[in-house]
Amino acid sequence: MERQDGDSLPARTFRALDTHNKGYLVKNEILSMIDVSGVYTHQSLADLIRTLEAKGDEDQITYQEFY
């Protein structure tokens, strides 16, 4: 896994989403949590969601890109 900022919020979030310790995420792992959290249509996330939806299903999102 790439270097993470220890106990920072982005690092903890990435580790929580990376349930299989692969060192990367795929778009659906992030999008599903956004949806489950009930904020999929929140305007402040629109750019993030568009960016994620444009990725391929198996494109790896590393911690550096996630951060």
Protein Blocks (a to p, Z undefined) as FASTA:
>chain_A
ZZdehjafklmmmmmmmmnonopacfklmmmmmmmnopmmgmklmmmmmmmmmpcfklcc
dfklmZZ
